[in-house]
């Protein structure tokens, strides 16, 4: 039997994340896996090889692992981008941030001119009016774009829509007497066009192109998401809350199986409207359908809501602005039941907890479940876990829990957290990466794309610098080193997905997944880390240049 | 309280009974009881999930995905996180449906759910019913995690079903009922065992008909079953202001659990402390009012005075 050919890539520097051999100049690849990293003469011992010099002036790292993202980011790019900050689309075009409401309207007008039919809907995303002062966006703003077609724009947070008058009409909401906390009324007694919360959003969503059918099972969206991954050096990305109906699983298996598909997708089954027995059974069956590039069989659980939406569950003293406490999304009995059964069946569970009371409840539930069902290596992970304090991190370590924190929040909403939601002290403690590491909690960090842009290098920059959009530094004591940050976006995230034996470092036996960088993240100044340029990736030994996807 | 029916179906807006309450309070028992008592009414019963709310097997005619066909023309759907989608498509998919019973998840806030339902012009909230387990409700309301969830659920109720009364002694029961009254100041409190309540309280009174036997309890062994409820049927003069009538019947102290009146092409629906005015169904007999309350609590005099037109002027100043 003849062995497959060997390719040896030469690089300017290879940062391996393997402590026994932290740096190398060459990496040998066969059958999409790593034979070894080291000097050429050592690797030559594997036999005949082709020397590939294309990365001779590049820096290789283990392919980045995005531990909390949603493939919906690929879907959203079918809508007009209206965010405050520059953002790169899947084709590599950078869309300039909108600096004012006027800017937002102008962009919608430009997009509107490309539509042929006068009734075709116009949809946008990424709007973040907190950067435009106190003035709210109202329907009159979007009526300047069109009064004949429905216009709907989702906020960056994903929790609010702004629409025009036509969209309100179609949704049956342009009437007096609307009485709902998520729908502010204007002086005329009619809705202003702002719709907060999932219920109000669902009612207009279908009329402005955000209906469920458009978002589910989106093949083009998945392909666009994969392109974004390549541009950001990501070779393994989570799709963290999917209902995974059969047709979506078939589509994902087919698309990820295409020879040119560049990323490994780890899709979690969302726990809702099911008993723990049912969802664990589904997860076990899904796991059997996994392929190399589509990993299934884990479960995502929602414990509470979001901090900026005031639906996260906070412990005393609650919200800084006095808002009532948030909402539980799953009863503790169901959480305990799910944890216990999942431990028994070896199924991985990641739990969304934003507020510290939600984190506390998840810890209590897991502690109880572990007494009934001891498990040595479960890797249950708290996702976001933004407000956890030191004592909670110590408990997490004791219970074998991992944390996947959300440093990007500091940049995009840190000022809002400081001023409104949780106040200065807790805003400085939020996403306490340093405490997590010091406590021995396995750590990952994430973007929650499309909530914030996919980009582990940017997320690492956020964890290192903890800057807000206004330039405020939130809690220097929780900043981590560049080396630690780079570890969290590779091995750290891989660990939370039980993939650290396969990916996350460049060493013998692992997948040949590399992030290919133009700049050396260990040489660039830490405050410039986000400016590291990315050439693309190698995934399973296959090079994917960002400019070629 | 508006009588507008814009965007509604020809038959008027679909009444929605929201049933809330924490896990283990008897919501599943109640839902199954209502399905059994539908008695020809075509109900759509929406539950968060069939796992948490199992429907009695003998009621199920067929099942397909998230939908169960129930004997007698009812349908049962699980909505998960798609409640609004389910409600938006229901009138089109099931034009025969007359009424919706919406069971919320154990940690949902029924007041917020009801507020969301009112965004859909095809529906009106008939009543918010919150179940409480009299044995555990006060402990739950002290729970470090669930305290405010329980009290916010209760605070939104029009009717509180104080369930499992057979599990506590009389002293404890009276204390708990008094406590519930402080938590749900705008609600009528209805003591019950095994969620046994008159189905008409939640499913509505028949057009132009006095409550039938189904308004009384028939469960063997239930104490004073037949005498628990009292019903009244009265003529209402055309000159009575229907909004004022609703206000009086739902006022504190009347003991009215449910009332329905048809007057001048408008229908008045009272559930506990809530009242709504909607278009009267075509052909409904005008000038009639039907009222149900607990026998021990219903203030017959207050009800009789409520339909006096002369008083409607003199009381207007309050």
Boltz contact constraints between the chains, C-beta under 6 A:
constraints:
  - contact:
      token1: [A, 172]
      token2: [B, 7]
      max_distance: 6.0
  - contact:
      token1: [A, 172]
      token2: [B, 121]
      max_distance: 6.0
  - contact:
      token1: [A, 177]
      token2: [B, 2]
      max_distance: 6.0
  - contact:
      token1: [A, 180]
      token2: [B, 115]
      max_distance: 6.0
  - contact:
      token1: [A, 180]
      token2: [B, 119]
      max_distance: 6.0
  - contact:
      token1: [A, 199]
      token2: [B, 84]
      max_distance: 6.0
  - contact:
      token1: [A, 199]
      token2: [B, 116]
      max_distance: 6.0
  - contact:
      token1: [A, 202]
      token2: [B, 84]
      max_distance: 6.0
  - contact:
      token1: [A, 203]
      token2: [B, 119]
      max_distance: 6.0
  - contact:
      token1: [A, 272]
      token2: [B, 80]
      max_distance: 6.0
  - contact:
      token1: [A, 272]
      token2: [B, 81]
      max_distance: 6.0
  - contact:
      token1: [A, 273]
      token2: [B, 49]
      max_distance: 6.0
  - contact:
      token1: [A, 273]
      token2: [B, 78]
      max_distance: 6.0
  - contact:
      token1: [A, 273]
      token2: [B, 80]
      max_distance: 6.0
  - contact:
      token1: [A, 274]
      token2: [B, 49]
      max_distance: 6.0
  - contact:
      token1: [A, 274]
      token2: [B, 51]
      max_distance: 6.0
  - contact:
      token1: [A, 275]
      token2: [B, 51]
      max_distance: 6.0
  - contact:
      token1: [A, 278]
      token2: [B, 51]
      max_distance: 6.0
  - contact:
      token1: [A, 325]
      token2: [B, 148]
      max_distance: 6.0
  - contact:
      token1: [A, 328]
      token2: [B, 107]
      max_distance: 6.0
  - contact:
      token1: [A, 331]
      token2: [B, 23]
      max_distance: 6.0
  - contact:
      token1: [A, 331]
      token2: [B, 106]
      max_distance: 6.0
  - contact:
      token1: [A, 331]
      token2: [B, 107]
      max_distance: 6.0
  - contact:
      token1: [A, 333]
      token2: [B, 23]
      max_distance: 6.0
  - contact:
      token1: [A, 361]
      token2: [B, 145]
      max_distance: 6.0
